[in-house]
Amino acid sequence: MGTGEGPQISELRELIARWTPGDGYHQTAISSLYLIRYSCSSTPESQILSPSFGICAQGHGEIVLGEEIYSFAAGDHRVNSVELPISSRILDATSTKPCLGLRLCFDPAGIAPLIEEARLTAPPDCPSERGLYVSPTPPALLDAVLRLVRLLLSPVEIPVLAPMIEREILFRLLLEKGSAVLYRMAQAESQPQRIAVAIVWLRKHLHEAFRIDDLARQAGMSASSFHQWFREITGMSPLQYQKQLRLQEARSILRNERKDVGTVSRCVGYASSSQFSREYSRLFGTPPVSELSKGNSPKAGPDSAV
């Protein structure tokens, strides 16, 4: 995809390069804004992507959600409206031409008031109900992104101007063809919003066993409808989703708290350490015991996707 090289993308690339002296995921003086640099290609990395907007300023890569592959290149942006377990990888990056991008987090609760205030009408529903899309970035949206990143050069302006520009970015996302993803999440009692409630519950209770019927009841849906909509939005079943949450949490504990494998498997809800090890190895490509000898790595962070 990609919109190609242009003055806006060129400036954005230069600004990101200026504020990312090394590889990894860099938090900025704007609390919701992160800048990203990777100077080598990567193998697929599994992670949890929280609701956010991301844009690629240089390079290209892939995001895998369920069985779908989303390719991105310079000038493309990504939006996801719910927490999604994804796999992503950077392609063909080098030290002289690294992959550069940014990520802006947002609260989905802010979408509905903005739609109401601007009296926006929803675009025609897109064929897919997925909670993620990738699209070329229009000039007006790029302009708002550039103004936000430029604020890093004028810290005194950040407290006043950053919230205004962030709101503008969300507004401009709502004007896009792909914004049905955001509109559906903003509709009270909509099926996607009900699924979002279930996702929050799974996130908070990832170590607990659950029955689909009970979770569907919490969401106010029938079991069959709940299962169908959950798979439509996340690309996987509720049980697969929970398993990815558990394994992501386990990797974080192993790397940051240095607990033994058996303790970690129990912490995230596994009754069997051997089953935990098998599923961990299948998702991440290495056994959990190998994490104990690793330090933190730029590619290992939970939010390394552009």
Buried (B, 14 or more C-beta within 10 A) or exposed (E): BBBEEEEBBEBBBEBBBEBBEEBBBBEBEBEBBBBBBBBEBBEBBBBBBBBBBBBBBBBBBBBBBBEEEBEBBBBBBBBBBBBBBBBBBBBEBEEEEBBBBBBBBBEBEEBBEBBEEEEBEBBEEBEBBBBBBBBBBBEEBBBBBBBBBBBBEEEEEBEEBBEEBBBBBBBBBBEBEBBBBBBBBBBEEBBBBBBBBBBEBBBEBBBEEBEBEEBBEBBEBEBEBBBBBBBBBBBBBBBBBBBBBBBBBBBBBBBEEEBEBEEBBBBBBBEEBEEBBEBBBEBBEEEBEEBEEEEEEBBBBBBBBB
